[in-house]
Amino acid sequence: MENVKHTSFSLMRILPIMFGFFVMGFVDIIGMANNYVKQDFSDLTDSVANLISLSCFVWFFLCAIPTSMLMNRIGRKKVVALSFCVTVLAMIVPLLDYSFATMLVTFSLVGIGNTILQVALNPLVTNVVSPKQLTGTLTLGQFVKAVSSFLGPIIVAWASGTIYGWKFIFIFYAVTSLLAFVWLWLTPVPGETGEKQEVSFAQTLSLLKDPYILAFFLGIVVLVGVDVSINMTFPKLIMERCGLSLQDAGISNSVYFFARTVGAFVGGILLMKIAEVRFYTISIWTALVGLILLVISKNMALFYVSIVVFGLGYANLFSIIFSLSMKHMPSRANDVSALLIVGLVGGGVLPPLLGLFTDGFKTQVAAVFALVVIWVYMFWLMKRVKTVSSVG
């Protein structure tokens, strides 16, 4: 196993890493970007426009395991710094040329950068905090990421009324990513020592032979796919039902991410007192109620209630499944972590498929109804959650 020289807690060392979690949240702007691209290039159908998500999230499948291998060669800090550089490059592309093709390139680079960051940043935290401080620090990191996701749509809505238009977000993200690179690079971070584990595609994918790991992996695929789909569909659904402009409807994404931020904070407290399986059950039922309300909503108030209910229910499901996967196979925690990150490819696969539904039925309600059906998998997964949770 890999060992790390732990030093006493240093705010100077942890702050640039926490800032990395803020950059990690940039990928969640993809829903807003997709809708603005479809507005700017009006000849695009939903299924074609949603290829933007595929161009981004396919890299979680292609790059997660190679990133683990790269960390073994050059170390975690350099890999995280590389992710910031890729993100800066991604944000520069649409400023040089704005077209649907260059947006596909942009979000391909966003996907590559975010994959590298997601794989490397969490382990980097272990370089600067003790094992006793790790859980709390990682929870703080996810909260910072949620704040970033919440702010993105607000910045876009504000920028759309300026001379730069909504694309100002790329300038903001480029500068922020560059700052993150410089800050981390100038910060001394203890390096990893000890034996290095070699990771391969075959070795990691072999974990899918275990029925519990396979079930949890598919749970991650569903969760991320539904999250990205809601992020893209909700503003368009409000525009369809309530006649709002994209600029006004786009604020709804911030309402969703705000609900998830609150849900994550409250969930972190409740999970210390409530069993995982009970909290999981409450969460999936709450999220289902939110999805059903989205299908039947016809006024703004009910729309916002429905997305808040869904966001609160969704907020902690990823972390529950992630932790149960580790609990099920602790001896291969590194491989399990890499595999679950591969599962984020669901964010690229599901939205284009839902685009076919909306193109065929000529309504965004069709996409939400499909999400309700897909969400049934989370109820089937409850059997696995109960079994693994009871073992601990």
FITOR-284383 format. One record per residue (C-alpha): x, y, z; residue number from 1; residue in three letters. Coordinates in nm, 3 decimals. Last residue first. Example, Ala and Ser with C-alpha at 12.3 -4.5 7.8 and 13.67 -1.06 7.14 Angstrom:
{r {1.367 -0.106 0.714} 2 'SER'}
{r {1.230 -0.450 0.780} 1 'ALA'}
***
This chain:
{r {-2.061 -0.305 0.902} 392 'GLY'}
{r {-2.219 -0.625 0.769} 391 'VAL'}
{r {-2.567 -0.469 0.799} 390 'SER'}
{r {-2.474 -0.190 0.556} 389 'SER'}
{r {-2.354 -0.439 0.295} 388 'VAL'}
{r {-2.680 -0.638 0.302} 387 'THR'}
{r {-2.918 -0.343 0.329} 386 'LYS'}
{r {-2.747 -0.155 0.043} 385 'VAL'}
{r {-2.760 -0.464 -0.178} 384 'ARG'}
{r {-3.135 -0.502 -0.127} 383 'LYS'}
{r {-3.186 -0.126 -0.177} 382 'MET'}
{r {-3.043 -0.150 -0.529} 381 'LEU'}
{r {-3.386 -0.248 -0.661} 380 'TRP'}
{r {-3.518 0.083 -0.527} 379 'PHE'}
{r {-3.238 0.275 -0.701} 378 'MET'}
{r {-3.325 0.092 -1.024} 377 'TYR'}
{r {-3.674 0.245 -1.011} 376 'VAL'}
{r {-3.505 0.578 -1.089} 375 'TRP'}
{r {-3.491 0.477 -1.456} 374 'ILE'}
{r {-3.872 0.484 -1.476} 373 'VAL'}
{r {-3.891 0.828 -1.313} 372 'VAL'}
{r {-3.611 0.948 -1.544} 371 'LEU'}
{r {-3.818 0.841 -1.846} 370 'ALA'}
{r {-4.106 1.054 -1.716} 369 'PHE'}
{r {-3.866 1.347 -1.689} 368 'VAL'}
{r {-3.756 1.302 -2.051} 367 'ALA'}
{r {-4.114 1.275 -2.177} 366 'ALA'}
{r {-4.206 1.592 -1.988} 365 'VAL'}
{r {-3.955 1.778 -2.205} 364 'GLN'}
{r {-4.206 1.769 -2.491} 363 'THR'}
{r {-4.203 1.698 -2.865} 362 'LYS'}
{r {-4.265 1.323 -2.813} 361 'PHE'}
{r {-3.992 1.208 -3.052} 360 'GLY'}
{r {-3.743 1.491 -3.000} 359 'ASP'}
{r {-3.798 1.476 -2.624} 358 'THR'}
{r {-3.745 1.100 -2.617} 357 'PHE'}
{r {-3.439 1.114 -2.845} 356 'LEU'}
{r {-3.293 1.380 -2.617} 355 'GLY'}
{r {-3.337 1.135 -2.330} 354 'LEU'}
{r {-3.089 0.907 -2.504} 353 'LEU'}
{r {-2.848 1.199 -2.550} 352 'PRO'}
{r {-2.881 1.280 -2.175} 351 'PRO'}
{r {-2.820 0.918 -2.056} 350 'LEU'}
{r {-2.476 0.836 -2.198} 349 'VAL'}
{r {-2.263 1.133 -2.099} 348 'GLY'}
{r {-2.360 1.162 -1.732} 347 'GLY'}
{r {-2.350 0.783 -1.711} 346 'GLY'}
{r {-1.976 0.811 -1.782} 345 'VAL'}
{r {-1.953 0.890 -1.411} 344 'LEU'}
{r {-1.923 0.515 -1.368} 343 'GLY'}
{r {-1.551 0.537 -1.447} 342 'VAL'}
{r {-1.527 0.720 -1.113} 341 'ILE'}
{r {-1.674 0.410 -0.951} 340 'LEU'}
{r {-1.403 0.196 -1.108} 339 'LEU'}
{r {-1.121 0.418 -0.982} 338 'ALA'}
{r {-1.259 0.408 -0.627} 337 'SER'}
{r {-1.300 0.029 -0.636} 336 'VAL'}
{r {-0.940 -0.010 -0.754} 335 'ASP'}
{r {-0.810 0.205 -0.468} 334 'ASN'}
{r {-1.033 0.032 -0.210} 333 'ALA'}
{r {-0.913 -0.316 -0.301} 332 'ARG'}
{r {-0.868 -0.454 0.053} 331 'SER'}
{r {-1.176 -0.261 0.167} 330 'PRO'}
{r {-1.418 -0.458 -0.055} 329 'MET'}
{r {-1.772 -0.420 0.082} 328 'HIS'}
{r {-1.689 -0.118 0.296} 327 'LYS'}
{r {-1.542 0.065 -0.004} 326 'MET'}
{r {-1.859 0.001 -0.204} 325 'SER'}
{r {-2.067 0.110 0.095} 324 'LEU'}
{r {-1.876 0.441 0.107} 323 'SER'}
{r {-1.936 0.518 -0.261} 322 'PHE'}
{r {-2.302 0.418 -0.244} 321 'ILE'}
{r {-2.360 0.648 0.053} 320 'ILE'}
{r {-2.155 0.932 -0.100} 319 'SER'}
{r {-2.353 0.924 -0.424} 318 'PHE'}
{r {-2.687 0.907 -0.242} 317 'LEU'}
{r {-2.623 1.213 -0.025} 316 'ASN'}
{r {-2.782 1.500 -0.221} 315 'ALA'}
{r {-3.045 1.314 -0.423} 314 'TYR'}
{r {-3.331 1.348 -0.177} 313 'GLY'}
{r {-3.265 1.715 -0.104} 312 'LEU'}
{r {-3.224 1.788 -0.475} 311 'GLY'}
{r {-3.550 1.608 -0.562} 310 'PHE'}
{r {-3.746 1.803 -0.302} 309 'VAL'}
{r {-3.587 2.132 -0.414} 308 'VAL'}
{r {-3.664 2.049 -0.779} 307 'ILE'}
{r {-4.029 1.975 -0.694} 306 'SER'}
{r {-4.081 2.285 -0.482} 305 'VAL'}
{r {-3.934 2.500 -0.760} 304 'TYR'}
{r {-4.169 2.353 -1.018} 303 'PHE'}
{r {-4.464 2.381 -0.778} 302 'LEU'}
{r {-4.407 2.756 -0.739} 301 'ALA'}
{r {-4.349 2.812 -1.111} 300 'MET'}
{r {-4.674 2.658 -1.230} 299 'ASN'}
{r {-4.765 2.345 -1.431} 298 'LYS'}
{r {-4.607 2.064 -1.229} 297 'SER'}
{r {-4.725 1.707 -1.306} 296 'ILE'}
{r {-4.400 1.555 -1.430} 295 'VAL'}
{r {-4.183 1.760 -1.195} 294 'LEU'}
{r {-4.394 1.644 -0.899} 293 'LEU'}
{r {-4.318 1.286 -0.998} 292 'ILE'}
{r {-3.944 1.362 -0.999} 291 'LEU'}
{r {-3.957 1.527 -0.656} 290 'GLY'}
{r {-4.154 1.236 -0.508} 289 'VAL'}
{r {-3.890 1.001 -0.648} 288 'LEU'}
{r {-3.613 1.205 -0.483} 287 'ALA'}
{r {-3.785 1.180 -0.143} 286 'THR'}
{r {-3.833 0.804 -0.186} 285 'TRP'}
{r {-3.465 0.760 -0.280} 284 'ILE'}
{r {-3.350 0.967 0.018} 283 'SER'}
{r {-3.568 0.806 0.285} 282 'ILE'}
{r {-3.446 0.461 0.181} 281 'THR'}
{r {-3.081 0.569 0.176} 280 'TYR'}
{r {-3.119 0.726 0.523} 279 'PHE'}
{r {-3.259 0.399 0.657} 278 'ARG'}
{r {-2.986 0.192 0.488} 277 'VAL'}
{r {-2.710 0.421 0.616} 276 'GLU'}
{r {-2.824 0.402 0.979} 275 'ALA'}
{r {-2.916 0.737 1.134} 274 'ILE'}
{r {-2.712 0.928 1.394} 273 'LYS'}
{r {-2.387 1.020 1.219} 272 'MET'}
{r {-2.573 1.011 0.887} 271 'LEU'}
{r {-2.789 1.295 1.018} 270 'LEU'}
{r {-2.502 1.544 1.037} 269 'ILE'}
{r {-2.360 1.477 0.691} 268 'GLY'}
{r {-2.714 1.467 0.558} 267 'GLY'}
{r {-2.781 1.822 0.677} 266 'VAL'}
{r {-2.478 1.956 0.491} 265 'PHE'}
{r {-2.535 1.743 0.182} 264 'ALA'}
{r {-2.903 1.839 0.170} 263 'GLY'}
{r {-2.823 2.208 0.202} 262 'VAL'}
{r {-2.578 2.185 -0.088} 261 'THR'}
{r {-2.819 1.970 -0.290} 260 'ARG'}
{r {-3.098 2.224 -0.241} 259 'ALA'}
{r {-2.860 2.502 -0.349} 258 'PHE'}
{r {-2.766 2.297 -0.655} 257 'PHE'}
{r {-3.131 2.269 -0.758} 256 'TYR'}
{r {-3.207 2.636 -0.691} 255 'VAL'}
{r {-2.894 2.725 -0.887} 254 'SER'}
{r {-3.024 2.523 -1.181} 253 'ASN'}
{r {-3.352 2.713 -1.163} 252 'SER'}
{r {-3.162 3.034 -1.235} 251 'ILE'}
{r {-3.144 2.914 -1.595} 250 'GLY'}
{r {-3.516 2.969 -1.641} 249 'ALA'}
{r {-3.472 3.347 -1.633} 248 'ASP'}
{r {-3.188 3.352 -1.889} 247 'GLN'}
{r {-3.355 3.082 -2.100} 246 'LEU'}
{r {-3.667 3.298 -2.128} 245 'SER'}
{r {-3.979 3.188 -1.942} 244 'LEU'}
{r {-4.297 3.055 -2.107} 243 'GLY'}
{r {-4.420 2.864 -1.800} 242 'CYS'}
{r {-4.454 2.504 -1.929} 241 'ARG'}
{r {-4.193 2.495 -2.207} 240 'GLU'}
{r {-3.947 2.737 -2.047} 239 'MET'}
{r {-3.986 2.553 -1.716} 238 'ILE'}
{r {-3.916 2.221 -1.890} 237 'LEU'}
{r {-3.614 2.367 -2.070} 236 'LYS'}
{r {-3.468 2.483 -1.736} 235 'PRO'}
{r {-3.526 2.136 -1.582} 234 'PHE'}
{r {-3.391 1.928 -1.870} 233 'THR'}
{r {-3.017 1.999 -1.865} 232 'MET'}
{r {-2.947 1.978 -1.490} 231 'ASN'}
{r {-3.206 1.702 -1.460} 230 'ILE'}
{r {-3.016 1.501 -1.724} 229 'SER'}
{r {-2.681 1.565 -1.552} 228 'VAL'}
{r {-2.817 1.437 -1.221} 227 'ASP'}
{r {-3.002 1.142 -1.377} 226 'VAL'}
{r {-2.688 1.020 -1.554} 225 'GLY'}
{r {-2.478 1.074 -1.242} 224 'VAL'}
{r {-2.713 0.869 -1.028} 223 'LEU'}
{r {-2.776 0.597 -1.288} 222 'VAL'}
{r {-2.406 0.535 -1.358} 221 'VAL'}
{r {-2.333 0.546 -0.984} 220 'ILE'}
{r {-2.603 0.284 -0.923} 219 'GLY'}
{r {-2.458 0.077 -1.207} 218 'LEU'}
{r {-2.129 0.071 -1.016} 217 'PHE'}
{r {-2.313 -0.020 -0.694} 216 'PHE'}
{r {-2.479 -0.319 -0.862} 215 'ALA'}
{r {-2.153 -0.433 -1.024} 214 'LEU'}
{r {-1.970 -0.397 -0.691} 213 'ILE'}
{r {-2.238 -0.607 -0.522} 212 'TYR'}
{r {-2.243 -0.875 -0.792} 211 'PRO'}
{r {-1.860 -0.919 -0.789} 210 'ASP'}
{r {-1.756 -0.986 -1.147} 209 'LYS'}
{r {-1.747 -0.609 -1.190} 208 'LEU'}
{r {-1.421 -0.607 -0.994} 207 'LEU'}
{r {-1.253 -0.752 -1.304} 206 'SER'}
{r {-1.280 -0.402 -1.453} 205 'LEU'}
{r {-1.001 -0.283 -1.224} 204 'THR'}
{r {-0.753 -0.557 -1.303} 203 'GLN'}
{r {-0.830 -0.551 -1.674} 202 'ALA'}
{r {-0.792 -0.175 -1.698} 201 'PHE'}
{r {-0.460 -0.183 -1.515} 200 'SER'}
{r {-0.330 -0.049 -1.183} 199 'VAL'}
{r {0.023 -0.083 -1.052} 198 'GLU'}
{r {0.053 -0.020 -0.681} 197 'GLN'}
{r {0.344 0.191 -0.562} 196 'LYS'}
{r {0.548 0.085 -0.264} 195 'GLU'}
{r {0.658 0.353 -0.017} 194 'GLY'}
{r {0.651 0.731 -0.027} 193 'THR'}
{r {0.403 0.993 -0.140} 192 'GLU'}
{r {0.502 1.358 -0.141} 191 'GLY'}
{r {0.445 1.623 0.124} 190 'PRO'}
{r {0.290 1.937 -0.027} 189 'VAL'}
{r {0.477 2.268 -0.052} 188 'PRO'}
{r {0.245 2.534 -0.198} 187 'THR'}
{r {0.373 2.727 -0.501} 186 'LEU'}
{r {0.227 2.475 -0.746} 185 'TRP'}
{r {-0.106 2.469 -0.563} 184 'LEU'}
{r {-0.153 2.847 -0.577} 183 'TRP'}
{r {-0.031 2.875 -0.938} 182 'VAL'}
{r {-0.264 2.599 -1.060} 181 'PHE'}
{r {-0.567 2.727 -0.867} 180 'ALA'}
{r {-0.508 3.080 -1.002} 179 'LEU'}
{r {-0.502 2.939 -1.355} 178 'LEU'}
{r {-0.827 2.754 -1.285} 177 'SER'}
{r {-0.990 3.075 -1.155} 176 'THR'}
{r {-0.874 3.276 -1.457} 175 'VAL'}
{r {-1.005 3.014 -1.699} 174 'ALA'}
{r {-1.333 2.974 -1.505} 173 'TYR'}
{r {-1.406 3.347 -1.511} 172 'PHE'}
{r {-1.319 3.378 -1.880} 171 'ILE'}
{r {-1.534 3.074 -1.961} 170 'PHE'}
{r {-1.825 3.216 -1.761} 169 'ILE'}
{r {-1.811 3.527 -1.979} 168 'PHE'}
{r {-1.966 3.302 -2.246} 167 'LYS'}
{r {-2.312 3.401 -2.116} 166 'TRP'}
{r {-2.284 3.737 -2.291} 165 'GLY'}
{r {-1.965 3.945 -2.302} 164 'TYR'}
{r {-2.147 4.279 -2.328} 163 'ILE'}
{r {-2.345 4.199 -2.015} 162 'THR'}
{r {-2.695 4.057 -1.962} 161 'GLY'}
{r {-2.589 3.698 -2.019} 160 'SER'}
{r {-2.318 3.753 -1.758} 159 'ALA'}
{r {-2.567 3.772 -1.470} 158 'TRP'}
{r {-2.747 3.451 -1.570} 157 'ALA'}
{r {-2.413 3.277 -1.629} 156 'VAL'}
{r {-2.278 3.385 -1.290} 155 'ILE'}
{r {-2.594 3.261 -1.118} 154 'ILE'}
{r {-2.578 2.932 -1.310} 153 'PRO'}
{r {-2.220 2.871 -1.184} 152 'GLY'}
{r {-2.270 2.975 -0.820} 151 'LEU'}
{r {-2.452 2.659 -0.710} 150 'PHE'}
{r {-2.200 2.426 -0.872} 149 'SER'}
{r {-1.918 2.612 -0.698} 148 'SER'}
{r {-2.100 2.589 -0.363} 147 'VAL'}
{r {-2.145 2.213 -0.420} 146 'ALA'}
{r {-1.773 2.174 -0.483} 145 'LYS'}
{r {-1.696 2.354 -0.156} 144 'VAL'}
{r {-1.936 2.116 0.025} 143 'PHE'}
{r {-1.764 1.819 -0.136} 142 'GLN'}
{r {-1.430 1.947 -0.007} 141 'GLY'}
{r {-1.568 1.995 0.345} 140 'LEU'}
{r {-1.679 1.631 0.342} 139 'THR'}
{r {-1.329 1.533 0.229} 138 'LEU'}
{r {-1.179 1.727 0.521} 137 'THR'}
{r {-1.415 1.571 0.775} 136 'GLY'}
{r {-1.339 1.221 0.653} 135 'THR'}
{r {-0.963 1.277 0.647} 134 'LEU'}
{r {-0.903 1.435 0.989} 133 'GLN'}
{r {-0.843 1.107 1.175} 132 'LYS'}
{r {-0.634 0.976 0.884} 131 'PRO'}
{r {-0.400 1.277 0.926} 130 'SER'}
{r {-0.409 1.565 0.680} 129 'VAL'}
{r {-0.172 1.692 0.408} 128 'VAL'}
{r {-0.091 1.394 0.187} 127 'ASN'}
{r {-0.432 1.234 0.246} 126 'THR'}
{r {-0.591 1.531 0.066} 125 'VAL'}
{r {-0.396 1.432 -0.246} 124 'LEU'}
{r {-0.598 1.109 -0.259} 123 'PRO'}
{r {-0.918 1.313 -0.308} 122 'ASN'}
{r {-0.757 1.538 -0.571} 121 'LEU'}
{r {-0.622 1.270 -0.805} 120 'ALA'}
{r {-0.921 1.083 -0.949} 119 'VAL'}
{r {-1.162 1.377 -0.949} 118 'GLN'}
{r {-0.900 1.613 -1.096} 117 'LEU'}
{r {-0.795 1.382 -1.380} 116 'ILE'}
{r {-1.162 1.325 -1.465} 115 'THR'}
{r {-1.232 1.697 -1.445} 114 'ASN'}
{r {-0.951 1.784 -1.685} 113 'GLY'}
{r {-1.052 1.519 -1.938} 112 'ILE'}
{r {-1.419 1.614 -1.917} 111 'GLY'}
{r {-1.345 1.985 -1.948} 110 'VAL'}
{r {-1.125 1.901 -2.249} 109 'LEU'}
{r {-1.413 1.715 -2.413} 108 'SER'}
{r {-1.632 2.004 -2.305} 107 'PHE'}
{r {-1.428 2.252 -2.504} 106 'THR'}
{r {-1.388 2.024 -2.807} 105 'VAL'}
{r {-1.765 1.973 -2.827} 104 'LEU'}
{r {-1.804 2.348 -2.784} 103 'MET'}
{r {-1.559 2.395 -3.071} 102 'THR'}
{r {-1.783 2.188 -3.298} 101 'ALA'}
{r {-2.099 2.374 -3.194} 100 'PHE'}
{r {-1.930 2.701 -3.276} 99 'SER'}
{r {-1.749 2.977 -3.089} 98 'TYR'}
{r {-1.388 3.040 -3.184} 97 'ASP'}
{r {-1.107 3.188 -2.975} 96 'LEU'}
{r {-1.313 3.241 -2.658} 95 'LEU'}
{r {-1.465 2.895 -2.706} 94 'PRO'}
{r {-1.114 2.736 -2.683} 93 'VAL'}
{r {-0.982 2.934 -2.382} 92 'ILE'}
{r {-1.198 2.754 -2.125} 91 'MET'}
{r {-1.070 2.410 -2.225} 90 'ALA'}
{r {-0.708 2.524 -2.209} 89 'LEU'}
{r {-0.758 2.647 -1.852} 88 'VAL'}
{r {-0.919 2.312 -1.764} 87 'THR'}
{r {-0.624 2.119 -1.910} 86 'VAL'}
{r {-0.385 2.329 -1.700} 85 'CYS'}
{r {-0.590 2.270 -1.383} 84 'PHE'}
{r {-0.585 1.894 -1.447} 83 'SER'}
{r {-0.207 1.902 -1.484} 82 'LEU'}
{r {-0.177 2.063 -1.139} 81 'ALA'}
{r {-0.380 1.772 -0.997} 80 'VAL'}
{r {-0.141 1.528 -1.167} 79 'VAL'}
{r {0.163 1.715 -1.037} 78 'LYS'}
{r {0.027 1.705 -0.681} 77 'LYS'}
{r {-0.058 1.334 -0.697} 76 'ARG'}
{r {0.280 1.193 -0.795} 75 'GLY'}
{r {0.472 1.150 -1.122} 74 'ILE'}
{r {0.466 0.776 -1.196} 73 'ARG'}
{r {0.205 0.630 -0.962} 72 'ASN'}
{r {-0.021 0.927 -1.031} 71 'MET'}
{r {0.003 0.846 -1.403} 70 'LEU'}
{r {-0.133 0.495 -1.340} 69 'MET'}
{r {-0.428 0.636 -1.150} 68 'SER'}
{r {-0.486 0.880 -1.436} 67 'THR'}
{r {-0.481 0.588 -1.681} 66 'PRO'}
{r {-0.765 0.434 -1.474} 65 'ILE'}
{r {-0.990 0.739 -1.485} 64 'ALA'}
{r {-0.917 0.849 -1.843} 63 'CYS'}
{r {-1.141 0.654 -2.082} 62 'LEU'}
{r {-1.452 0.602 -1.872} 61 'PHE'}
{r {-1.447 0.947 -1.712} 60 'PHE'}
{r {-1.363 1.074 -2.058} 59 'TRP'}
{r {-1.707 0.974 -2.186} 58 'VAL'}
{r {-1.845 1.244 -1.956} 57 'PHE'}
{r {-1.755 1.549 -2.160} 56 'CYS'}
{r {-1.824 1.459 -2.523} 55 'SER'}
{r {-2.136 1.275 -2.404} 54 'LEU'}
{r {-2.263 1.588 -2.229} 53 'SER'}
{r {-2.212 1.792 -2.545} 52 'ILE'}
{r {-2.396 1.520 -2.737} 51 'LEU'}
{r {-2.705 1.669 -2.573} 50 'ASN'}
{r {-2.724 1.922 -2.856} 49 'ALA'}
{r {-2.771 1.640 -3.108} 48 'VAL'}
{r {-3.052 1.468 -2.915} 47 'SER'}
{r {-3.219 1.799 -2.834} 46 'ASP'}
{r {-3.223 1.902 -3.201} 45 'THR'}
{r {-2.982 2.166 -3.328} 44 'LEU'}
{r {-3.100 2.414 -3.593} 43 'ASP'}
{r {-3.126 2.690 -3.331} 42 'SER'}
{r {-2.752 2.730 -3.286} 41 'PHE'}
{r {-2.745 3.002 -3.019} 40 'ASP'}
{r {-3.041 2.854 -2.830} 39 'GLN'}
{r {-2.901 2.499 -2.843} 38 'LYS'}
{r {-2.565 2.635 -2.725} 37 'VAL'}
{r {-2.740 2.819 -2.441} 36 'TYR'}
{r {-2.916 2.501 -2.328} 35 'ASN'}
{r {-2.601 2.289 -2.338} 34 'ASN'}
{r {-2.405 2.554 -2.149} 33 'ALA'}
{r {-2.662 2.554 -1.868} 32 'MET'}
{r {-2.643 2.177 -1.831} 31 'GLY'}
{r {-2.264 2.170 -1.866} 30 'ILE'}
{r {-2.217 2.416 -1.580} 29 'ILE'}
{r {-2.177 2.113 -1.353} 28 'ASP'}
{r {-1.822 2.058 -1.483} 27 'VAL'}
{r {-1.707 2.370 -1.296} 26 'PHE'}
{r {-1.759 2.199 -0.959} 25 'GLY'}
{r {-1.410 2.045 -0.967} 24 'MET'}
{r {-1.265 2.397 -0.973} 23 'VAL'}
{r {-1.414 2.456 -0.626} 22 'PHE'}
{r {-1.274 2.121 -0.515} 21 'PHE'}
{r {-0.931 2.246 -0.622} 20 'GLY'}
{r {-0.979 2.546 -0.392} 19 'PHE'}
{r {-0.993 2.293 -0.109} 18 'MET'}
{r {-0.650 2.173 -0.223} 17 'ILE'}
{r {-0.519 2.530 -0.225} 16 'PRO'}
{r {-0.655 2.573 0.131} 15 'LEU'}
{r {-0.512 2.248 0.277} 14 'ILE'}
{r {-0.143 2.338 0.264} 13 'ARG'}
{r {-0.161 2.686 0.418} 12 'MET'}
{r {-0.416 2.563 0.674} 11 'LEU'}
{r {-0.159 2.313 0.799} 10 'SER'}
{r {-0.264 2.008 1.002} 9 'PHE'}
{r {0.042 1.836 1.148} 8 'SER'}
{r {0.244 1.633 0.904} 7 'THR'}
{r {0.169 1.301 0.742} 6 'HIS'}
{r {0.429 1.135 0.523} 5 'LYS'}
{r {0.226 0.922 0.287} 4 'VAL'}
{r {0.224 0.549 0.241} 3 'ASN'}
{r {0.103 0.357 -0.062} 2 'GLU'}
{r {0.000 0.000 0.000} 1 'MET'}
***
